[in-house]
Structure formats: C-alpha cells, structure tokens
Amino acid sequence: MLRRLIRLIPLFLVVFLAIFAWEKLKDFKNPFSSGDVEVSHNVLLQQISSMGKLELVKYNFRDVVESKIKKDLLPDAKVLLIVSGEATGCLDLTKIKATDLAENGDTLVVHLPEPEICNYKIDHSKSKVYDTEYAFLDEAKLVDNAFQKAESEIAQNAQSMGILEQTKKSAEQVLKPFLENVSKKKVVLRYAMKDSKWELR
C-alpha cells in the first residue's frame, strides 16, 4: 500500500503543477495586445466618405400646372397638365474632414455638412396633359414650358415644405445608429452652418 502511494506521488505533483500553471497563465496579458479595440478617426472617416451622398428623404409631388400664350386677335392658347415629380434630400458625406470628428470620452461628435436637395425631377410616366384650349400648333411649346415651370417649382416647394429639416431628422434615425455601431461610442450630430459647435470639456 505504501509503495503504491509512493508511486502516485509524481502523478500528484504533475497534476498540481499543471493546475498551478493554468491559474497563472489564464491571467497573463499578452504584451503585444492593445487591450480594447478602438476605431481610429481615419478608419471611421473612410467609412463615412464611402457612403457618398446619402439620400435620406424623398418627397413626391402631384400638381396641376397651366401654361398660356396670350394672343391679340385670337383667344389665348392654354394647356393644363397634371404633373408628378419627386425631390430627394441628402447629406454629402464626402465633404466631411478629420477635423469634423471630435471625441470626448465615450462620446463622438460629428459635424455634418448642411443637408441639400440633391435631386429633383418630373416623372413623365405619371404626368399627362389634362386639357387644351386653342393650342393648335402651339401645344408642344406650351407643354414643354409647363414641364419646365413645374420642375423648377419642385425644389422650391420641397424646401418650403421642410425637406431639409426632415433630412436632419432622418439622419438621426439612419446615420447616427450606423456611426454608433462602427465607433462603439455615443454619437452626437451637429451641422456646419446653423448649429453651434459642440464644446468638448
């Protein structure tokens, strides 16, 4: 019995040393590891810029437009059109520079360019001539003028209806979560012209 215990002593020592070594090694920190993973501003800037012009809002319009040519001896030529169109609000993220990113602890402040109407157009497939009066040979000219007038008014109407402010609200819902996911920080969005700079303390 004693001999059997003596033979087991080396085995017990090996097991003890293995347990001891494991306890020490599991708390060992790799000297080449940087600890927490952080996303540098340069990487974040590249990801933002690669998004280009980010379309955030689209307004659809439907309007009745009249085009008229006044005549002295004959009745005025008129064309009435039902016009459909759209305007898109976006942020041009390619304008963001490294200096537009500011960090304070767990908060990242991103100074964005002012929102803009990056696209507006007539949808000719949904537009049509509703009525004409005494147009005759002038109908093509009247229709063309009406479409030009309608297209120029789309951007004005979109702006007066608040498309730029809505673009900012959409940025909070779409862009902000993306930036928080990439940077692993709380993100605050600010704008170039109208918003005051956010002071870091």
Backbone as JSON Lines, residues from 0, in Angstrom:
{"i":0,"aa":"M","n":[0.83,-1.21,0.0],"ca":[0.0,0.0,0.0],"c":[0.86,1.25,0.0]}
{"i":1,"aa":"L","n":[1.89,1.25,0.81],"ca":[2.8,2.39,0.91],"c":[3.54,2.59,-0.4]}
{"i":2,"aa":"R","n":[3.95,1.44,-0.98],"ca":[4.67,1.55,-2.26],"c":[3.76,2.15,-3.35]}
{"i":3,"aa":"R","n":[2.5,1.76,-3.32],"ca":[1.57,2.27,-4.32],"c":[1.4,3.78,-4.17]}
{"i":4,"aa":"L","n":[1.33,4.28,-2.92],"ca":[1.2,5.73,-2.68],"c":[2.44,6.47,-3.13]}
{"i":5,"aa":"I","n":[3.61,5.84,-2.88],"ca":[4.87,6.47,-3.3],"c":[4.92,6.61,-4.82]}
{"i":6,"aa":"R","n":[4.42,5.59,-5.52],"ca":[4.4,5.64,-6.98],"c":[3.46,6.73,-7.52]}
{"i":7,"aa":"L","n":[2.4,7.05,-6.75],"ca":[1.43,8.06,-7.19],"c":[1.88,9.49,-6.92]}
{"i":8,"aa":"I","n":[2.9,9.64,-6.06],"ca":[3.37,11.0,-5.72],"c":[3.77,11.79,-6.96]}
{"i":9,"aa":"P","n":[4.57,11.25,-7.9],"ca":[4.93,12.02,-9.12],"c":[3.71,12.45,-9.93]}
{"i":10,"aa":"L","n":[2.69,11.55,-9.97],"ca":[1.48,11.89,-10.72],"c":[0.75,13.06,-10.07]}
{"i":11,"aa":"F","n":[0.66,13.03,-8.71],"ca":[0.03,14.14,-8.0],"c":[0.78,15.44,-8.23]}
{"i":12,"aa":"L","n":[2.13,15.36,-8.27],"ca":[2.94,16.56,-8.5],"c":[2.7,17.15,-9.89]}
{"i":13,"aa":"V","n":[2.6,16.27,-10.88],"ca":[2.35,16.73,-12.25],"c":[1.0,17.43,-12.35]}
{"i":14,"aa":"V","n":[-0.02,16.8,-11.74],"ca":[-1.37,17.39,-11.77],"c":[-1.38,18.73,-11.06]}
{"i":15,"aa":"F","n":[-0.72,18.81,-9.9],"ca":[-0.68,20.05,-9.12],"c":[0.0,21.16,-9.91]}
{"i":16,"aa":"L","n":[1.15,20.81,-10.53],"ca":[1.88,21.81,-11.31],"c":[1.07,22.28,-12.52]}
{"i":17,"aa":"A","n":[0.33,21.36,-13.13],"ca":[-0.5,21.72,-14.29],"c":[-1.6,22.7,-13.89]}
{"i":18,"aa":"I","n":[-2.25,22.43,-12.74],"ca":[-3.3,23.32,-12.24],"c":[-2.72,24.68,-11.88]}
{"i":19,"aa":"F","n":[-1.58,24.69,-11.25],"ca":[-0.91,25.93,-10.83],"c":[-0.54,26.78,-12.06]}
{"i":20,"aa":"A","n":[0.01,26.1,-13.06],"ca":[0.42,26.81,-14.27],"c":[-0.78,27.39,-15.0]}
{"i":21,"aa":"W","n":[-1.88,26.64,-15.07],"ca":[-3.09,27.13,-15.73],"c":[-3.65,28.37,-15.05]}
{"i":22,"aa":"E","n":[-3.7,28.38,-13.71],"ca":[-4.21,29.51,-12.97],"c":[-3.39,30.77,-13.23]}
{"i":23,"aa":"K","n":[-2.07,30.57,-13.38],"ca":[-1.2,31.71,-13.62],"c":[-1.32,32.21,-15.06]}
{"i":24,"aa":"L","n":[-1.38,31.28,-15.98],"ca":[-1.38,31.66,-17.39],"c":[-2.69,32.29,-17.84]}
{"i":25,"aa":"K","n":[-3.81,31.91,-17.23],"ca":[-5.09,32.45,-17.7],"c":[-5.22,33.93,-17.37]}
{"i":26,"aa":"D","n":[-4.49,34.43,-16.37],"ca":[-4.49,35.86,-16.04],"c":[-3.38,36.62,-16.75]}
{"i":27,"aa":"F","n":[-2.59,35.9,-17.54],"ca":[-1.46,36.53,-18.22],"c":[-1.95,37.36,-19.38]}
{"i":28,"aa":"K","n":[-1.5,38.61,-19.49],"ca":[-1.92,39.5,-20.57],"c":[-0.84,39.55,-21.64]}
{"i":29,"aa":"N","n":[-1.28,39.43,-22.85],"ca":[-0.36,39.48,-23.98],"c":[0.23,40.87,-24.09]}
{"i":30,"aa":"P","n":[1.57,41.01,-23.98],"ca":[2.18,42.34,-24.05],"c":[2.01,42.99,-25.41]}
{"i":31,"aa":"F","n":[1.7,42.22,-26.44],"ca":[1.53,42.77,-27.78],"c":[0.09,43.17,-28.06]}
{"i":32,"aa":"S","n":[-0.82,42.88,-27.13],"ca":[-2.22,43.24,-27.29],"c":[-2.45,44.67,-26.84]}
{"i":33,"aa":"S","n":[-3.31,45.42,-27.57],"ca":[-3.58,46.82,-27.23],"c":[-4.78,46.96,-26.3]}
{"i":34,"aa":"G","n":[-5.34,45.87,-25.84],"ca":[-6.49,45.94,-24.95],"c":[-7.78,46.11,-25.73]}
{"i":35,"aa":"D","n":[-8.57,47.13,-25.36],"ca":[-9.84,47.37,-26.03],"c":[-9.6,47.78,-27.49]}
{"i":36,"aa":"V","n":[-10.48,47.29,-28.35],"ca":[-10.38,47.63,-29.77],"c":[-11.02,49.0,-29.99]}
{"i":37,"aa":"E","n":[-10.3,49.91,-30.63],"ca":[-10.83,51.24,-30.91],"c":[-10.77,51.5,-32.41]}
{"i":38,"aa":"V","n":[-11.78,52.21,-32.9],"ca":[-11.81,52.57,-34.31],"c":[-11.21,53.96,-34.46]}
{"i":39,"aa":"S","n":[-10.13,54.07,-35.21],"ca":[-9.48,55.36,-35.38],"c":[-10.35,56.28,-36.22]}
{"i":40,"aa":"H","n":[-10.11,57.58,-36.08],"ca":[-10.86,58.56,-36.85],"c":[-10.65,58.35,-38.34]}
{"i":41,"aa":"N","n":[-9.45,57.92,-38.71],"ca":[-9.16,57.74,-40.13],"c":[-10.03,56.64,-40.74]}
{"i":42,"aa":"V","n":[-10.15,55.52,-40.0],"ca":[-10.98,54.41,-40.48],"c":[-12.45,54.84,-40.53]}
{"i":43,"aa":"L","n":[-12.9,55.53,-39.5],"ca":[-14.28,55.99,-39.44],"c":[-14.56,56.98,-40.57]}
{"i":44,"aa":"L","n":[-13.6,57.88,-40.82],"ca":[-13.76,58.86,-41.89],"c":[-13.88,58.19,-43.25]}
{"i":45,"aa":"Q","n":[-13.09,57.15,-43.46],"ca":[-13.15,56.42,-44.73],"c":[-14.5,55.75,-44.92]}
{"i":46,"aa":"Q","n":[-15.04,55.21,-43.83],"ca":[-16.34,54.54,-43.93],"c":[-17.45,55.54,-44.21]}
{"i":47,"aa":"I","n":[-17.35,56.74,-43.6],"ca":[-18.36,57.77,-43.84],"c":[-18.28,58.26,-45.29]}
{"i":48,"aa":"S","n":[-17.05,58.56,-45.73],"ca":[-16.87,59.11,-47.08],"c":[-17.31,58.12,-48.16]}
{"i":49,"aa":"S","n":[-17.13,56.83,-47.89],"ca":[-17.5,55.82,-48.89],"c":[-19.01,55.77,-49.11]}
{"i":50,"aa":"M","n":[-19.78,56.34,-48.2],"ca":[-21.23,56.38,-48.35],"c":[-21.66,57.44,-49.36]}
{"i":51,"aa":"G","n":[-20.75,58.38,-49.67],"ca":[-21.03,59.4,-50.68],"c":[-22.19,60.3,-50.28]}
{"i":52,"aa":"K","n":[-23.06,60.6,-51.26],"ca":[-24.26,61.38,-50.97],"c":[-25.33,60.44,-50.44]}
{"i":53,"aa":"L","n":[-25.63,60.59,-49.18],"ca":[-26.59,59.71,-48.52],"c":[-28.0,60.27,-48.66]}
{"i":54,"aa":"E","n":[-28.84,59.6,-49.45],"ca":[-30.23,60.02,-49.64],"c":[-31.07,59.58,-48.45]}
{"i":55,"aa":"L","n":[-31.71,60.54,-47.8],"ca":[-32.41,60.26,-46.55],"c":[-33.92,60.51,-46.62]}
{"i":56,"aa":"V","n":[-34.35,61.39,-47.53],"ca":[-35.77,61.74,-47.62],"c":[-36.16,61.88,-49.08]}
{"i":57,"aa":"K","n":[-37.35,61.42,-49.41],"ca":[-37.88,61.63,-50.77],"c":[-39.31,62.15,-50.66]}
{"i":58,"aa":"Y","n":[-39.55,63.31,-51.28],"ca":[-40.89,63.89,-51.32],"c":[-41.48,63.66,-52.71]}
{"i":59,"aa":"N","n":[-42.73,63.21,-52.77],"ca":[-43.43,63.04,-54.04],"c":[-44.47,64.15,-54.19]}
{"i":60,"aa":"F","n":[-44.56,64.7,-55.39],"ca":[-45.47,65.81,-55.65],"c":[-46.43,65.48,-56.79]}
{"i":61,"aa":"R","n":[-47.58,66.07,-56.68],"ca":[-48.58,65.99,-57.76],"c":[-49.22,67.37,-57.85]}
{"i":62,"aa":"D","n":[-49.14,67.98,-59.03],"ca":[-49.57,69.37,-59.16],"c":[-50.29,69.56,-60.49]}
{"i":63,"aa":"V","n":[-51.13,70.59,-60.53],"ca":[-51.79,70.99,-61.77],"c":[-51.13,72.27,-62.24]}
{"i":64,"aa":"V","n":[-50.58,72.25,-63.45],"ca":[-49.83,73.38,-63.98],"c":[-50.48,73.88,-65.27]}
{"i":65,"aa":"E","n":[-50.61,75.19,-65.35],"ca":[-51.19,75.81,-66.55],"c":[-50.11,76.56,-67.32]}
{"i":66,"aa":"S","n":[-50.11,76.38,-68.62],"ca":[-49.2,77.12,-69.5],"c":[-50.06,77.88,-70.5]}
{"i":67,"aa":"K","n":[-49.72,79.16,-70.72],"ca":[-50.58,80.01,-71.54],"c":[-49.76,80.88,-72.5]}
{"i":68,"aa":"I","n":[-50.28,81.08,-73.67],"ca":[-49.7,82.03,-74.62],"c":[-50.79,83.05,-74.96]}
{"i":69,"aa":"K","n":[-50.53,84.32,-74.62],"ca":[-51.51,85.37,-74.89],"c":[-51.43,85.82,-76.36]}
{"i":70,"aa":"K","n":[-52.59,86.0,-76.94],"ca":[-52.68,86.43,-78.33],"c":[-53.59,87.65,-78.43]}
{"i":71,"aa":"D","n":[-53.29,88.51,-79.39],"ca":[-54.04,89.76,-79.53],"c":[-55.39,89.56,-80.21]}
{"i":72,"aa":"L","n":[-55.39,88.86,-81.32],"ca":[-56.61,88.74,-82.1],"c":[-57.37,87.45,-81.84]}
{"i":73,"aa":"L","n":[-56.65,86.44,-81.4],"ca":[-57.27,85.14,-81.15],"c":[-57.35,84.86,-79.65]}
{"i":74,"aa":"P","n":[-58.19,83.9,-79.24],"ca":[-58.23,83.52,-77.81],"c":[-56.87,82.98,-77.36]}
{"i":75,"aa":"D","n":[-56.57,83.18,-76.08],"ca":[-55.29,82.69,-75.53],"c":[-55.2,81.17,-75.64]}
{"i":76,"aa":"A","n":[-54.02,80.71,-76.01],"ca":[-53.78,79.26,-76.07],"c":[-53.4,78.77,-74.67]}
{"i":77,"aa":"K","n":[-54.02,77.71,-74.24],"ca":[-53.8,77.19,-72.89],"c":[-53.6,75.68,-72.91]}
{"i":78,"aa":"V","n":[-52.77,75.23,-72.0],"ca":[-52.6,73.79,-71.77],"c":[-52.6,73.57,-70.27]}
{"i":79,"aa":"L","n":[-53.36,72.6,-69.84],"ca":[-53.43,72.25,-68.42],"c":[-52.82,70.86,-68.23]}
{"i":80,"aa":"L","n":[-51.81,70.76,-67.36],"ca":[-51.1,69.5,-67.14],"c":[-51.27,69.02,-65.71]}
{"i":81,"aa":"I","n":[-51.36,67.72,-65.54],"ca":[-51.23,67.11,-64.21],"c":[-49.82,66.53,-64.14]}
{"i":82,"aa":"V","n":[-49.03,67.09,-63.24],"ca":[-47.6,66.78,-63.19],"c":[-47.26,66.05,-61.89]}
{"i":83,"aa":"S","n":[-46.53,64.95,-62.03],"ca":[-46.0,64.23,-60.87],"c":[-44.48,64.37,-60.86]}
{"i":84,"aa":"G","n":[-43.92,64.52,-59.67],"ca":[-42.47,64.67,-59.56],"c":[-41.99,64.28,-58.19]}
{"i":85,"aa":"E","n":[-40.68,64.37,-57.99],"ca":[-40.09,64.0,-56.7],"c":[-38.85,64.83,-56.42]}
{"i":86,"aa":"A","n":[-38.56,65.0,-55.14],"ca":[-37.35,65.69,-54.7],"c":[-36.72,64.85,-53.6]}
{"i":87,"aa":"T","n":[-35.4,64.81,-53.59],"ca":[-34.66,63.97,-52.64],"c":[-33.75,64.84,-51.78]}
{"i":88,"aa":"G","n":[-33.85,64.66,-50.46],"ca":[-32.96,65.35,-49.52],"c":[-31.82,64.43,-49.12]}
{"i":89,"aa":"C","n":[-30.61,64.96,-49.1],"ca":[-29.46,64.12,-48.79],"c":[-28.38,64.89,-48.04]}
{"i":90,"aa":"L","n":[-27.37,64.14,-47.57],"ca":[-26.16,64.7,-46.97],"c":[-24.98,64.28,-47.83]}
{"i":91,"aa":"D","n":[-24.14,65.24,-48.19],"ca":[-22.94,64.93,-48.97],"c":[-21.81,64.6,-47.98]}
{"i":92,"aa":"L","n":[-21.67,63.32,-47.66],"ca":[-20.71,62.89,-46.65],"c":[-19.26,62.96,-47.13]}
{"i":93,"aa":"T","n":[-19.06,63.16,-48.44],"ca":[-17.69,63.3,-48.95],"c":[-17.06,64.61,-48.49]}
{"i":94,"aa":"K","n":[-17.87,65.54,-47.99],"ca":[-17.35,66.83,-47.53],"c":[-16.78,66.76,-46.11]}
{"i":95,"aa":"I","n":[-17.0,65.66,-45.41],"ca":[-16.54,65.54,-44.03],"c":[-15.03,65.34,-43.98]}
{"i":96,"aa":"K","n":[-14.37,66.1,-43.1],"ca":[-12.92,66.02,-42.91],"c":[-12.63,65.47,-41.51]}
{"i":97,"aa":"A","n":[-11.37,65.11,-41.29],"ca":[-10.98,64.56,-39.99],"c":[-11.24,65.56,-38.87]}
{"i":98,"aa":"T","n":[-11.13,66.86,-39.18],"ca":[-11.36,67.89,-38.16],"c":[-12.83,68.02,-37.78]}
{"i":99,"aa":"D","n":[-13.71,67.38,-38.56],"ca":[-15.14,67.41,-38.25],"c":[-15.54,66.32,-37.25]}
{"i":100,"aa":"L","n":[-14.56,65.51,-36.84],"ca":[-14.8,64.47,-35.83],"c":[-14.1,64.86,-34.54]}
{"i":101,"aa":"A","n":[-14.86,64.93,-33.47],"ca":[-14.3,65.29,-32.17],"c":[-14.72,64.25,-31.14]}
{"i":102,"aa":"E","n":[-13.78,63.86,-30.28],"ca":[-14.01,62.78,-29.33],"c":[-13.86,63.29,-27.9]}
{"i":103,"aa":"N","n":[-14.76,62.84,-27.05],"ca":[-14.68,63.19,-25.64],"c":[-15.15,61.99,-24.81]}
{"i":104,"aa":"G","n":[-14.18,61.19,-24.36],"ca":[-14.53,60.0,-23.59],"c":[-15.31,59.02,-24.44]}
{"i":105,"aa":"D","n":[-16.54,58.72,-24.02],"ca":[-17.36,57.75,-24.76],"c":[-18.3,58.43,-25.75]}
{"i":106,"aa":"T","n":[-18.06,59.72,-26.06],"ca":[-18.91,60.46,-26.98],"c":[-18.12,60.9,-28.21]}
{"i":107,"aa":"L","n":[-18.73,60.73,-29.38],"ca":[-18.13,61.17,-30.65],"c":[-19.05,62.2,-31.27]}
{"i":108,"aa":"V","n":[-18.52,63.4,-31.51],"ca":[-19.3,64.47,-32.13],"c":[-18.91,64.55,-33.59]}
{"i":109,"aa":"V","n":[-19.91,64.48,-34.47],"ca":[-19.68,64.53,-35.92],"c":[-20.33,65.79,-36.46]}
{"i":110,"aa":"H","n":[-19.52,66.68,-37.02],"ca":[-20.03,67.91,-37.64],"c":[-20.32,67.61,-39.11]}
{"i":111,"aa":"L","n":[-21.58,67.62,-39.47],"ca":[-22.02,67.25,-40.81],"c":[-22.21,68.49,-41.68]}
{"i":112,"aa":"P","n":[-22.1,68.33,-43.0],"ca":[-22.45,69.44,-43.9],"c":[-23.95,69.67,-43.87]}
{"i":113,"aa":"E","n":[-24.37,70.87,-44.24],"ca":[-25.8,71.17,-44.28],"c":[-26.5,70.23,-45.27]}
{"i":114,"aa":"P","n":[-27.71,69.78,-44.94],"ca":[-28.46,68.94,-45.89],"c":[-28.79,69.73,-47.15]}
{"i":115,"aa":"E","n":[-28.98,69.02,-48.24],"ca":[-29.26,69.67,-49.51],"c":[-30.28,68.86,-50.3]}
{"i":116,"aa":"I","n":[-30.89,69.52,-51.28],"ca":[-31.76,68.81,-52.23],"c":[-30.86,68.34,-53.35]}
{"i":117,"aa":"C","n":[-30.55,67.07,-53.35],"ca":[-29.56,66.56,-54.3],"c":[-30.18,66.12,-55.62]}
{"i":118,"aa":"N","n":[-31.5,66.02,-55.65],"ca":[-32.13,65.58,-56.9],"c":[-33.6,65.99,-56.89]}
{"i":119,"aa":"Y","n":[-34.05,66.53,-58.02],"ca":[-35.47,66.8,-58.21],"c":[-35.8,66.65,-59.68]}
{"i":120,"aa":"K","n":[-36.95,66.05,-59.98],"ca":[-37.27,65.77,-61.38],"c":[-38.76,65.51,-61.55]}
{"i":121,"aa":"I","n":[-39.17,65.61,-62.81],"ca":[-40.54,65.29,-63.2],"c":[-40.61,63.8,-63.56]}
{"i":122,"aa":"D","n":[-41.65,63.14,-63.09],"ca":[-41.9,61.76,-63.5],"c":[-42.88,61.8,-64.68]}
{"i":123,"aa":"H","n":[-42.31,61.75,-65.88],"ca":[-43.14,61.91,-67.08],"c":[-44.1,60.73,-67.28]}
{"i":124,"aa":"S","n":[-43.75,59.58,-66.73],"ca":[-44.63,58.41,-66.89],"c":[-45.93,58.58,-66.11]}
{"i":125,"aa":"K","n":[-45.93,59.46,-65.1],"ca":[-47.12,59.68,-64.29],"c":[-47.74,61.05,-64.52]}
{"i":126,"aa":"S","n":[-47.2,61.8,-65.49],"ca":[-47.71,63.13,-65.82],"c":[-48.46,63.07,-67.15]}
{"i":127,"aa":"K","n":[-49.42,63.96,-67.32],"ca":[-50.19,63.94,-68.57],"c":[-50.84,65.29,-68.84]}
{"i":128,"aa":"V","n":[-51.17,65.5,-70.09],"ca":[-51.92,66.69,-70.49],"c":[-53.38,66.47,-70.14]}
{"i":129,"aa":"Y","n":[-53.92,67.35,-69.33],"ca":[-55.31,67.2,-68.86],"c":[-56.29,67.89,-69.8]}
{"i":130,"aa":"D","n":[-55.89,69.08,-70.29],"ca":[-56.83,69.82,-71.14],"c":[-56.06,70.83,-71.99]}
{"i":131,"aa":"T","n":[-56.59,71.16,-73.15],"ca":[-56.01,72.19,-74.01],"c":[-57.13,73.1,-74.53]}
{"i":132,"aa":"E","n":[-56.78,74.37,-74.76],"ca":[-57.72,75.33,-75.33],"c":[-57.01,76.17,-76.37]}
{"i":133,"aa":"Y","n":[-57.49,76.11,-77.59],"ca":[-56.98,76.92,-78.68],"c":[-55.46,76.78,-78.85]}
{"i":134,"aa":"A","n":[-54.94,75.59,-78.53],"ca":[-53.49,75.4,-78.59],"c":[-53.02,75.21,-80.03]}
{"i":135,"aa":"F","n":[-53.67,74.36,-80.76],"ca":[-53.33,74.09,-82.16],"c":[-51.83,73.81,-82.31]}
{"i":136,"aa":"L","n":[-51.15,74.63,-83.11],"ca":[-49.72,74.41,-83.38],"c":[-48.83,74.76,-82.19]}
{"i":137,"aa":"D","n":[-49.38,75.41,-81.17],"ca":[-48.57,75.83,-80.02],"c":[-48.55,74.8,-78.89]}
{"i":138,"aa":"E","n":[-49.25,73.68,-79.07],"ca":[-49.39,72.74,-77.95],"c":[-48.04,72.2,-77.46]}
{"i":139,"aa":"A","n":[-47.16,71.81,-78.37],"ca":[-45.86,71.25,-77.97],"c":[-45.07,72.27,-77.15]}
{"i":140,"aa":"K","n":[-45.08,73.53,-77.58],"ca":[-44.36,74.58,-76.87],"c":[-44.96,74.83,-75.49]}
{"i":141,"aa":"L","n":[-46.29,74.82,-75.42],"ca":[-46.98,75.03,-74.14],"c":[-46.67,73.9,-73.16]}
{"i":142,"aa":"V","n":[-46.7,72.68,-73.64],"ca":[-46.43,71.53,-72.78],"c":[-45.0,71.59,-72.25]}
{"i":143,"aa":"D","n":[-44.05,71.9,-73.14],"ca":[-42.65,71.98,-72.73],"c":[-42.43,73.06,-71.68]}
{"i":144,"aa":"N","n":[-43.07,74.22,-71.88],"ca":[-42.95,75.31,-70.91],"c":[-43.56,74.93,-69.56]}
{"i":145,"aa":"A","n":[-44.66,74.22,-69.61],"ca":[-45.33,73.8,-68.38],"c":[-44.46,72.84,-67.57]}
{"i":146,"aa":"F","n":[-43.83,71.9,-68.26],"ca":[-42.96,70.96,-67.57],"c":[-41.74,71.67,-66.96]}
{"i":147,"aa":"Q","n":[-41.17,72.62,-67.69],"ca":[-40.03,73.37,-67.18],"c":[-40.41,74.16,-65.92]}
{"i":148,"aa":"K","n":[-41.59,74.78,-65.98],"ca":[-42.07,75.54,-64.83],"c":[-42.31,74.62,-63.63]}
{"i":149,"aa":"A","n":[-42.92,73.48,-63.89],"ca":[-43.22,72.53,-62.81],"c":[-41.95,72.0,-62.17]}
{"i":150,"aa":"E","n":[-40.93,71.71,-63.0],"ca":[-39.68,71.16,-62.46],"c":[-38.94,72.17,-61.6]}
{"i":151,"aa":"S","n":[-38.96,73.44,-62.02],"ca":[-38.28,74.47,-61.24],"c":[-38.97,74.71,-59.89]}
{"i":152,"aa":"E","n":[-40.28,74.44,-59.87],"ca":[-41.03,74.66,-58.63],"c":[-40.92,73.49,-57.65]}
{"i":153,"aa":"I","n":[-40.5,72.33,-58.13],"ca":[-40.4,71.16,-57.25],"c":[-39.42,71.42,-56.11]}
{"i":154,"aa":"A","n":[-38.21,71.92,-56.45],"ca":[-37.2,72.17,-55.42],"c":[-37.68,73.24,-54.43]}
{"i":155,"aa":"Q","n":[-38.33,74.3,-54.96],"ca":[-38.83,75.37,-54.09],"c":[-39.92,74.86,-53.15]}
{"i":156,"aa":"N","n":[-40.83,74.06,-53.71],"ca":[-41.91,73.5,-52.89],"c":[-41.37,72.55,-51.82]}
{"i":157,"aa":"A","n":[-40.39,71.73,-52.22],"ca":[-39.8,70.79,-51.26],"c":[-39.14,71.52,-50.12]}
{"i":158,"aa":"Q","n":[-38.43,72.59,-50.45],"ca":[-37.75,73.35,-49.4],"c":[-38.75,74.04,-48.47]}
{"i":159,"aa":"S","n":[-39.8,74.62,-49.04],"ca":[-40.81,75.29,-48.22],"c":[-41.59,74.3,-47.36]}
{"i":160,"aa":"M","n":[-41.64,73.05,-47.79],"ca":[-42.35,72.02,-47.03],"c":[-41.46,71.34,-45.99]}
{"i":161,"aa":"G","n":[-40.2,71.81,-45.87],"ca":[-39.34,71.34,-44.79],"c":[-38.52,70.1,-45.08]}
{"i":162,"aa":"I","n":[-38.17,69.89,-46.35],"ca":[-37.42,68.68,-46.69],"c":[-36.03,68.66,-46.05]}
{"i":163,"aa":"L","n":[-35.43,69.85,-45.86],"ca":[-34.08,69.89,-45.28],"c":[-34.11,69.53,-43.79]}
{"i":164,"aa":"E","n":[-35.11,70.01,-43.08],"ca":[-35.24,69.65,-41.66],"c":[-35.57,68.17,-41.51]}
{"i":165,"aa":"Q","n":[-36.39,67.67,-42.43],"ca":[-36.73,66.25,-42.38],"c":[-35.5,65.39,-42.67]}
{"i":166,"aa":"T","n":[-34.6,65.9,-43.51],"ca":[-33.36,65.19,-43.79],"c":[-32.53,65.04,-42.52]}
{"i":167,"aa":"K","n":[-32.49,66.1,-41.7],"ca":[-31.76,66.04,-40.43],"c":[-32.38,65.0,-39.49]}
{"i":168,"aa":"K","n":[-33.71,64.98,-39.45],"ca":[-34.38,64.01,-38.57],"c":[-34.1,62.58,-39.03]}
{"i":169,"aa":"S","n":[-34.08,62.38,-40.34],"ca":[-33.79,61.04,-40.86],"c":[-32.35,60.64,-40.58]}
{"i":170,"aa":"A","n":[-31.44,61.61,-40.58],"ca":[-30.04,61.33,-40.26],"c":[-29.91,60.8,-38.83]}
{"i":171,"aa":"E","n":[-30.73,61.32,-37.92],"ca":[-30.73,60.83,-36.54],"c":[-31.17,59.37,-36.49]}
{"i":172,"aa":"Q","n":[-32.09,59.0,-37.36],"ca":[-32.64,57.64,-37.35],"c":[-31.81,56.64,-38.14]}
{"i":173,"aa":"V","n":[-31.1,57.12,-39.17],"ca":[-30.37,56.22,-40.07],"c":[-28.86,56.3,-39.87]}
{"i":174,"aa":"L","n":[-28.31,57.52,-39.95],"ca":[-26.86,57.68,-39.9],"c":[-26.29,57.51,-38.5]}
{"i":175,"aa":"K","n":[-26.98,58.07,-37.52],"ca":[-26.48,58.01,-36.14],"c":[-26.29,56.58,-35.64]}
{"i":176,"aa":"P","n":[-27.27,55.66,-35.8],"ca":[-27.05,54.28,-35.35],"c":[-25.88,53.61,-36.06]}
{"i":177,"aa":"F","n":[-25.7,53.92,-37.35],"ca":[-24.57,53.35,-38.1],"c":[-23.24,53.79,-37.49]}
{"i":178,"aa":"L","n":[-23.11,55.09,-37.21],"ca":[-21.87,55.61,-36.66],"c":[-21.61,55.07,-35.25]}
{"i":179,"aa":"E","n":[-22.68,54.91,-34.47],"ca":[-22.52,54.36,-33.12],"c":[-22.07,52.91,-33.17]}
{"i":180,"aa":"N","n":[-22.56,52.18,-34.15],"ca":[-22.17,50.78,-34.29],"c":[-20.71,50.65,-34.71]}
{"i":181,"aa":"V","n":[-20.25,51.54,-35.59],"ca":[-18.87,51.5,-36.07],"c":[-17.89,51.98,-35.01]}
{"i":182,"aa":"S","n":[-18.23,53.1,-34.35],"ca":[-17.3,53.72,-33.4],"c":[-17.4,53.14,-31.99]}
{"i":183,"aa":"K","n":[-18.5,52.45,-31.69],"ca":[-18.75,51.91,-30.36],"c":[-18.83,53.03,-29.31]}
{"i":184,"aa":"K","n":[-19.3,54.2,-29.75],"ca":[-19.45,55.35,-28.87],"c":[-20.82,55.99,-29.08]}
{"i":185,"aa":"K","n":[-21.22,56.81,-28.12],"ca":[-22.42,57.62,-28.29],"c":[-22.09,58.7,-29.31]}
{"i":186,"aa":"V","n":[-22.98,58.91,-30.28],"ca":[-22.72,59.87,-31.36],"c":[-23.67,61.05,-31.25]}
{"i":187,"aa":"V","n":[-23.11,62.25,-31.38],"ca":[-23.88,63.49,-31.43],"c":[-23.66,64.12,-32.79]}
{"i":188,"aa":"L","n":[-24.76,64.41,-33.5],"ca":[-24.67,65.01,-34.84],"c":[-24.85,66.51,-34.75]}
{"i":189,"aa":"R","n":[-23.95,67.25,-35.4],"ca":[-24.05,68.7,-35.49],"c":[-23.89,69.1,-36.95]}
{"i":190,"aa":"Y","n":[-24.34,70.31,-37.29],"ca":[-24.3,70.74,-38.68],"c":[-23.43,71.98,-38.85]}
{"i":191,"aa":"A","n":[-22.89,72.11,-40.06],"ca":[-21.82,73.08,-40.33],"c":[-22.22,74.53,-40.09]}
{"i":192,"aa":"M","n":[-23.36,74.93,-40.61],"ca":[-23.68,76.35,-40.62],"c":[-24.58,76.8,-39.47]}
{"i":193,"aa":"K","n":[-25.71,76.12,-39.29],"ca":[-26.73,76.62,-38.39],"c":[-26.56,76.21,-36.94]}
{"i":194,"aa":"D","n":[-25.89,75.08,-36.7],"ca":[-25.72,74.6,-35.34],"c":[-24.4,75.11,-34.78]}
{"i":195,"aa":"S","n":[-24.4,75.51,-33.52],"ca":[-23.18,75.95,-32.89],"c":[-22.28,74.76,-32.62]}
{"i":196,"aa":"K","n":[-20.98,75.0,-32.6],"ca":[-20.02,73.93,-32.35],"c":[-20.23,73.38,-30.94]}
{"i":197,"aa":"W","n":[-20.13,72.09,-30.81],"ca":[-20.32,71.42,-29.52],"c":[-19.02,71.47,-28.74]}
{"i":198,"aa":"E","n":[-19.02,72.1,-27.59],"ca":[-17.81,72.28,-26.82],"c":[-17.42,71.01,-26.1]}
{"i":199,"aa":"L","n":[-16.18,70.6,-26.24],"ca":[-15.64,69.45,-25.52],"c":[-15.05,69.94,-24.21]}
{"i":200,"aa":"R","n":[-15.36,69.27,-23.14],"ca":[-14.82,69.67,-21.83],"c":[-13.94,68.58,-21.26]}
